[in-house]
Amino acid sequence: MGEKQMLDAFIIEEIKRKRREERERAERPSIQLPLPVYPENEEENRPGREPEKPSRGVIIIDLSH
């Protein structure tokens, strides 16, 4: 019961690779863009957004009689 099992070398390398990738991603320079914040109720009035069109109905006219 006192024996400790080692992980496969493949698993150890995968863990190291993932940690290295995460570290590189965190160190990578990035730009924070100032994006405008729109309140939920004004989402429809946002510039550049087209107003929603009313839903259209379908009328079937039977001309076979």
Stockholm file with secondary structure:
# STOCKHOLM 1.0

chainA/1-65         MGEKQMLDAFIIEEIKRKRREERERAERPSIQLPLPVYPENEEENRPGREPEKPSRGVIIIDLSH
#=GR chainA/1-65 SS CCCCCCCCHHHHHHHHHHHHHHHHHHHSCCCCCCCCCCCGGGGGGCTTCCCCCCCCCCCCCCCCC
#=GC SS_cons        CCCCCCCCHHHHHHHHHHHHHHHHHHHSCCCCCCCCCCCGGGGGGCTTCCCCCCCCCCCCCCCCC
//
